[in-house]
Amino acid sequence: MRNGFLVTLLIFALFGCDSVIDKSNDVDKTNKYIVTSDIDNFWNAYDKITSTKDTIQQVKFLKELFLDKASEGQKGMITARNYTEQEYISSIINSSEFWKSIRKDTYQAKTLSKELELGIEKLSSIYPELKPAKIYFTIGVLRSNGTTLDNSVLIGSELAFANKNTPTEEFPEYLSHLRSFFDSEPSENIVFLNIHEYVHTQQKTTIGDNLLAQTVLEGVAEFVAEKALNIESPNPQIKFGRGNDAKIKAKFKVEMFSPYVYNWIWNSTDNEFGMRDLAYYVGYRICENYYNIATDKEKAIRDMIQLDYNNESELMEFVEKSGYFSKPLNTYKEKFESSRPSVLGLGVIQNKSINVKTNINTLTISFSQEMDSLNRGFELGSLGEDNVIRISDYIGFSDDGKSVSFKIEDLAPSKKYQIIVSSRFCNTDGVPLIPYLIEFQTADK
């Protein structure tokens, strides 16, 4: 049991020193380490925006009263989720009942300092190396309830403070998943969300190179938050996963080395399980197993947080020690690589050719396996946007699913073109394509 003096020292250590993002004008005057100024700024802008139908004035109010006054955390949230001025305006105007409903709830951020202080103290008790971080309560446009920037926690207050009574009827189809999220009463779990995100500020990265890396780093944050607060994770993926572990594991081990993570995280409920973000559960279970096996529990927590998630050998060693999977991970990796589809050809275009005709207006890509017609994507080659093959229209997949055709824009003579057929393409089992660089040069006039 810590005495009051030690608690005071701890709070000073956590919040009395500068963090990477630490601007005094960003900090709410009522406490020194939780930034809530963006909430006030947003609602000041909101009142002005909704008082006029002049779209030019609406953008002006958004900029002057909210965006131009944004804290570093708010700027970070906008950058992280690519929020645009028009996105804010459109949501405010078209989802008025939602914004009216959530307003009073977002002001709760100003009352959370003691609860968050206690949560962070509990986190430091199981991870003494805890580094200071600042918590920013931001306002976004419905695409993140929480993320991190360097050593700062960024909370999307418009989602984090929602509850089962928050209306969603005005939302477009792509936000339909928010109904089930709001029904899970996220506003009751603000402290857990903050501690989960706080753990992310302690990790070497928050972006994994493949599905397994992203799964483990999210699982670490989920499991450590649970251990620190001594409560069960409120996220429905964990309870659902425990009841469907064998089925989830069987599917996950097929894809764990995939560079494409969106079947398992930041996805929708439109999948075979009817549950989104199941990577959180798999990562959580790996960490739970690792912790339960360990004799030194404090070291186990340190191992999790300080793991180099993108060092494949280190990551695989950690996962194998957990015993969650029955076979060595190299077995799954070899099977995954051998199962990946590949590009076989480009129709009338010869890849790497230096005399492609400029009158070609269709690109047809042939694959080694039947492909999922709903997933596709391209990336820029090393020569960048100036030399990219520009897709003008999607024609479609062949009946056997082994080729796909696109209309392309006119080709200029004597020019090198590139485009990468990315791992967003996948076969019918969800195994992603081996990326393929299309590169050719057109003939002279």
N, C-alpha and C positions, 0 to 999 in steps of 0.2 A: 504494500500500500504506500503510495507516494504522499509525502506531506505537502502542504500548501506552497512552501518555498521552492521545492523541486518542480512543482507544476508551473509556478511562475517562471522559473528558469527555462523550462521546456517551451512555454509559449513564446518567450523572448527569442529562444534559439530558432523556433520555427518561423516567426514573423517579424522579429526585430531587425533582421538584416535584409539587405537588398536582394531582390530576385532579378532574373533576367528582364522581366517586365515589372517595372516598379516606378510609376509616375504618380506623384502625390495628388495631382489634380484628378486622377482616376478613382481615388479611394473615397468611399462613403465616409462622411465625417463621423459617423457613429461607431465605426470600427476600422481597424487599421489593416486588415488583411482580406476582407471580402469586398469586392467591388460591385456596387449595385447601381451606379450612376446611369448606366445605359438603359435601365428600365425606366427611370424618370424621363430621360431624354426621348425614348421611343414614344411614350404616351403623350408627351408634349407635342411631338411631331404628329402623332396619330390624330389628336384633337383638331389640329390645323388642317391636316389632309382631308379629314372627313367633313370639314366645314365648307368645302368648295368642290365643284365639279370641273374646275379648270385644271387640266392635266399638267400644264406647265407649272402652275402654282403648287400642285401636289408634290411634284419632284423637288421644287425649290424648298418647300417645307421639310421634306425628308432629308435633304442634304444639310440644310442650315441648322436644323434642330436636333438631328439624330446622327447622321453619318459624319458630319464635320466635327462633332463633339465626341465621337466614339473613343472609348478607351482602347488601349492596345489589345485587350482581350476581345472586344467587339470587332475590331479590325481583323483579328486573327480568325474569329468565327466566320466572318464574311468571306475571307480568303479561302479558308479550309473547305467551305461548302459552295463557293462560287455564287454567292447570293448577289443579285443585281438590283439596281434601283427599281426597275420595272417589276421585278418579282415581288418586292415589298409592296409597291403601290397596288398591283393586281390583287394580292392576297388581302390587303386591308379593305379594298373596295368590294371584292367578290365574296369574302368570308366574314362579313361584318358581325354576324351573330357569334361566331367563334371568338373574335377579338374582344367583343363586349364581355363575353363570358369569362375569358381568361384574365382580364385586366386585374381584377381584385386579387386573384391568386398569385400573380407574379410579384406583387408587393410583399408576399411572405418572405422573400429573400432577405429582407431587412431584419427579420426576426430570428435568423438561424445561427447567429454567431456562436452562441454557447453550445448548441448541439454539434456544430461542425468542429469547434475547438475540442470538444470531448472526443469526437470521432477520430480526429487527427492524433490526439494524445494516445488513444488506444492503438492506432496504427504504429506509432513510434514505440509502443511497448513491445510489439512483436517484431519490429524492424528498427532497431536503434540507430541505424545509419540514415534514417529518413532525412532528406534534404528539404529545405523550405520551398513552398509553392504558394502562389496566390490564386484565389478563386474569383473568377469573373462570372457574374450572372448577366448573360447577354440576351438579346432578342434576335432570333433568326426567322426563317420562313419555312418552318415545319420539316426540316430535313436533318436535324440533329438535336438530341436532348443533352448530349455531352460529348466533348472531345478534349484534346490537350494541345497546347502550343508551347514547346520547350518545357519550362517548369511552371506552366500556368494551366489551371483547370478552367475550361470554358463550358459553361452550362447554357444550353438553349432553353431559356425560361418558358417560352411559349409552349413547349412540349413537356418539360420537366415538372411543371406545376399543374398539368392537366389532371382530370379525374373522370370518373364514370358519368358525370353530369355535363361534361364539356361537349358541346355539339360538334358534329362532323358532317352534317347533311349537306353543307355547301361545298365540301371538298371535291376536287376532281378525282377520277377513278384511281390515278396513281398514288393517291394518299389514302385509299380505302383501308389500308392496314392500320391506320391510326385509331380506328374504332376499337379494335381489340387491345391496342396499347393503352388507350385512355381507360378502358374498362378494367385494366390491371392496377388502376389507382397509382400512377407514377408519383403524384404529389406526396404520397405517404412515404416514399422511399428516397427522398432528396439526399439525406445523409449518406445512404448506401451508394447512390450514384456518385456523389462527390468523392467518397473514399475510393471507389472503383477507379475514377478518373485520376485521383491523386496518386494511386499506385502507378498509373501510366507515366506520370511525370518523373518517376524514379527509374524507369526502364531505359535500356540503351536505345530503343526505337519503339515507335508505335505502328510501323508499317513492316510487315513480314514479306519476305521474298516469295513465299508460296503459301498454300493453304495451311500446312502444318505449322509454320512459323506464326502466322496470324492467329491461328487457333490457340496456340499455347500462350502467346502474349496476352490475348484477351482472357483466357482461362486463368492466368496468374492474377490479373486484376480482380476477377470475380471471386476467386477462392480466397485471396488475401483479404479482400474487403469483408468477406464472411467471417473469417477467423478473427480479424481485428475487432469487429463489432459484436462478435459472438451471437449472431443471428443467422437464420437461414437466408440464402439469397432470395429476394422477392421476385426475381425474373422467372417467368413461366417456363423458359427453356430448360431450367435445371430440373424442376419437378417432372416435366414431360419426358426429359431424357432418361431419367431413372426408370421410368415405366416402359421405355422403348429402347433400352441400351443396346441390345444385341442387333436389332435392325439398323440402328443409327451407325454403330461401329462397322457393320458389314459394308454399308454404303460409303462411309467416310474413308476407310482404308484403301478403297479403289482410287480415290481422288486426292489423298493427303499431300502428294507431291506436285499437285497441279499449281501452275502460276495463276490460275483463274479461281478466285475465292468466292464469287458471288452466288454459287449454289448453296453456300453454307453461312454466309455472313452478309449483313446489309442487304438482305434479299426480302422477298415477300412470303406470304403464307401459301402462295401458289406453287406447291411442290408436293412430293409424295407423302410427306409427313404432316402437312398442314400446319407447320410451325416454322417460323422464321428464326434466323440467327442461331442455328443449332451448333455452330462452331464454339459458341460460348460454353455449351454443355460439355462437348468433347474435351475442350481445353481444361475446363473445371475438373472433370473426372481424372484427367492425367495428373493434375496437380494434387488432387485429393489422394490418389493412390501413392504418389511420391511422398507426400507428407505423412501418410499413415504408416508407410514402411520405414521412414527415417527414425533413427533413435534420437538425433539431435534436431528438435523441432525448429529452434531458432535458425540453425544453419539451413534447414530445408526451405524456410521462407526466404532467406538470403539468396540461396541458390536460384530460386524461382525468379526473384526480382532482378538479380544481377546477370541472369543468363543472356548470352549473346544469341538472340533468336535467329539471326541470319548467318550464323556460323553453323553450317549444316551438320558437321560432325559433333559439335557441342550440343546442338539441339537434339539430334538423334540419340545421343548418349543419355540425355536427361529423360527423354520419352521412354526409352527402353528400360531405364531404371525404375520407372513407374510401374512397369508390368501391365499396362493397360491393354497392349496388343500382344497377341500370343506368339507372334513370330518376330525375328529380327527385322528392323525397318528396311534394310537393304532388299529384303525379299519383296516388300510391297513396292519399293522404288523401281526395281528391275521390271516387275510386272507392269507397273504403270507406264514406264517408258516404252516397253514393247507393245503396249496396247494403243498407243497414240496414233491417230490417223495422220497422214501426210499428204502433201500436194503432189500429184502425179504429172500434171501438165496444164497448159494454158490455152488449149484449143488451137486457133490459127497463129497464136503468138508463140515464138520460140524464146524462152527465157534466156537472158544474157545476149540476145541477138543485137547486132549493130545496124540492121537494115529493115526495121519494122515499118510497114507501110502506114502512112498517115491517115489513110481512109478507113482504118479499122475503128469501128465504133462500139464493139461489144467485147467484153472480157469474160471468158468462160474458164472457170477453175475446176479441175477434176481432182477428186480425192480418192484415197485408197480404201475408204470405208463409207458406209451410209452415214450421212451427217444429220444432225438435228437442224431442221429448217428454221427454227426460231432464234437461233444464236449465231451471230456473225459480227465481224468487226475488222477494221483495218487500222494500221498505224503508219506514221511517216517513216520513210527510210532515212539514211544518214545525210542525204542531200537536202532534206527538209521540204518545206511546203512549196517552194518554187518549182520543184521537180516531181511533185507527186502526180500520180495518175488520178484524175478527178472522176469520181463516180457520180453520174448524173441521175441514174434510176436503177432500181432493183427489179430485175426481170423474174428471177425465181429459181428454185431447185428443180432438177430433173425428177422424173417419177421415181427413179431408184434412189434418189437422195445422194448420188455420188458426184454430182456436178452442180454448179450454181453459175448463173449468168447475170451480168450487170451492163448497163449502158455506160459508156465513158464519154467524157467531153472530147472535142476535137484535139488531135495530136499535132504539135508543131513539128516541122522538119528539123533534122539535125539536132535533136535534143535528147538528153538522157532522162528517162523516167524511172520512178521507183514507187513501190508501195509494199507494205508488209501485210501478208495475210496472217492475222493474229490468232492467238489462242482463244479468242472469243468464239471462233468456230469450234464446234465439238461434235463428237459422234453421238449416236442415239443413246449411249450409256452415260453421256456427260463428260467423257474423257476429251480433253482439249487437244486441238491440232498442234503439231510441231510447227512453230512460226516459219513462214516461208517468205523470203524476199523476192519479189518480182522486180526485175531490173532489165531494161532494154534501152536501145537508142534508135530513134527513128531515122529513116533514110533521108537523103538530100531531096530537095524539091524535084 
